[in-house]
Amino acid sequence: MNDAPLLPTDPDVRVSVEVQYLAAHSQPGRHAFAYVITIENHSDQTWQLLTRHWQIMDAGGRETVVDGDGVVGQQPHLAPGAVYVYDSFVTVQDTPGMMQGHYGLRDAWGAAGKAIIPPFVLEVPGTRVLN
């Protein structure tokens, strides 16, 4: 019998993000963004989303790391083919900013998994500078 700990697997759980600048809730030094996360289970197993890990960076070099349980107060189960969508917001001092991270998952047998949240940019529309 093998008593080695279960290593994280890389399930086929895909994450996509849509970002919107919230001008009405922003001011110099505090830029607000809403984002919508779509999580799609393309694997043949059910996965539960247990934790989240975010790295948030702004143009001034400030980094914030956020770790916590679930998302928006939930730890959803994603059956094969399931899609889970939620929205949230973030503020950064200087733009452009960037966010990325991962979700910690667990399958029905207790195996750990990770779903990568691809990096996405937090920028004020119309402020892109080309060099």
C-alpha positions as CSV (number, residue, x, y, z in Angstrom):
1,M,0.0,0.0,0.0
2,N,1.3,3.5,-0.9
3,D,0.9,6.0,1.9
4,A,2.5,8.9,0.0
5,P,0.4,12.1,0.1
6,L,-1.7,12.9,-2.9
7,L,-0.1,15.4,-5.1
8,P,-2.1,18.2,-6.7
9,T,-3.5,17.3,-10.1
10,D,-4.1,19.6,-13.0
11,P,-7.8,19.1,-13.8
12,D,-9.3,20.4,-17.0
13,V,-11.0,23.3,-15.1
14,R,-10.8,26.5,-17.2
15,V,-11.1,30.1,-15.9
16,S,-11.8,33.2,-17.9
17,V,-12.2,36.8,-16.8
18,E,-14.0,39.9,-18.1
19,V,-12.9,43.2,-16.6
20,Q,-14.7,46.6,-16.5
21,Y,-13.4,49.9,-15.2
22,L,-15.7,51.6,-12.7
23,A,-15.2,55.3,-13.4
24,A,-18.0,56.4,-11.1
25,H,-16.3,54.6,-8.2
26,S,-12.8,55.7,-9.0
27,Q,-10.7,58.8,-8.2
28,P,-7.0,59.6,-8.6
29,G,-5.1,57.1,-6.5
30,R,-8.0,54.7,-6.2
31,H,-9.1,53.0,-9.4
32,A,-12.0,50.5,-9.1
33,F,-12.6,47.6,-11.4
34,A,-15.4,45.0,-11.6
35,Y,-14.6,41.5,-12.9
36,V,-16.7,38.6,-13.9
37,I,-15.1,35.1,-13.5
38,T,-16.3,32.1,-15.5
39,I,-15.2,28.7,-14.3
40,E,-15.8,25.8,-16.6
41,N,-15.3,22.1,-15.7
42,H,-14.2,20.3,-18.9
43,S,-13.0,17.2,-16.9
44,D,-14.9,14.0,-16.4
45,Q,-14.9,14.4,-12.6
46,T,-16.7,16.7,-10.1
47,W,-14.5,19.3,-8.4
48,Q,-15.2,21.5,-5.4
49,L,-13.7,24.9,-5.3
50,L,-12.3,25.3,-1.8
51,T,-9.8,28.2,-1.8
52,R,-8.7,31.2,-3.8
53,H,-5.2,32.8,-4.1
54,W,-4.9,36.2,-5.8
55,Q,-1.8,38.3,-6.6
56,I,-2.7,41.9,-7.3
57,M,-0.1,44.3,-8.6
58,D,-0.3,47.9,-9.5
59,A,1.9,50.1,-11.8
60,G,3.6,51.5,-8.7
61,G,5.0,48.1,-7.8
62,R,2.6,47.5,-4.9
63,E,1.6,43.8,-4.6
64,T,-1.3,42.5,-2.5
65,V,-1.8,38.7,-1.9
66,V,-5.2,37.5,-1.0
67,D,-5.9,34.0,0.2
68,G,-9.2,32.7,1.4
69,D,-11.9,30.1,1.4
70,G,-14.1,29.8,-1.6
71,V,-15.4,32.6,-3.7
72,V,-18.1,35.2,-2.7
73,G,-18.9,33.1,0.4
74,Q,-19.4,29.8,-1.5
75,Q,-17.5,26.7,-2.2
76,P,-19.3,25.5,-5.3
77,H,-19.2,21.9,-6.7
78,L,-18.6,21.8,-10.4
79,A,-19.9,18.6,-12.0
80,P,-18.5,17.6,-15.4
81,G,-19.6,20.2,-17.9
82,A,-20.7,22.6,-15.2
83,V,-20.1,26.4,-15.4
84,Y,-19.9,28.7,-12.4
85,V,-20.0,32.4,-12.8
86,Y,-19.5,35.1,-10.1
87,D,-18.5,38.8,-10.0
88,S,-16.4,40.8,-7.7
89,F,-14.3,44.0,-7.6
90,V,-10.9,45.3,-6.8
91,T,-9.2,48.7,-6.4
92,V,-5.6,49.6,-7.3
93,Q,-3.7,52.8,-6.6
94,D,-1.8,53.1,-9.9
95,T,-2.8,51.8,-13.3
96,P,-2.3,49.7,-15.2
97,G,-2.5,46.9,-12.7
98,M,-2.6,43.1,-13.1
99,M,-4.2,40.2,-11.3
100,Q,-3.6,36.5,-11.5
101,G,-3.9,33.5,-9.2
102,H,-5.5,30.1,-8.8
103,Y,-8.3,28.2,-7.2
104,G,-7.7,25.2,-4.9
105,L,-9.9,22.3,-5.8
106,R,-10.8,18.9,-4.4
107,D,-12.4,15.9,-6.2
108,A,-14.8,13.4,-4.7
109,W,-11.9,11.1,-3.5
110,G,-10.1,13.9,-1.7
111,A,-7.4,14.5,-4.4
112,A,-6.2,18.1,-4.6
113,G,-6.3,20.1,-7.8
114,K,-5.5,23.6,-9.0
115,A,-7.3,25.8,-11.5
116,I,-5.1,28.6,-12.8
117,I,-6.6,32.1,-13.1
118,P,-4.8,33.6,-16.1
119,P,-3.2,37.1,-15.7
120,F,-5.5,40.0,-16.6
121,V,-4.9,43.7,-16.9
122,L,-6.6,46.5,-14.9
123,E,-6.3,49.6,-16.9
124,V,-8.3,52.8,-17.4
125,P,-9.8,53.0,-20.9
126,G,-8.0,55.4,-23.2
127,T,-4.8,55.6,-21.1
128,R,-2.6,53.1,-22.9
129,V,0.9,54.5,-23.7
130,L,2.9,53.0,-26.5
131,N,6.7,53.2,-26.3
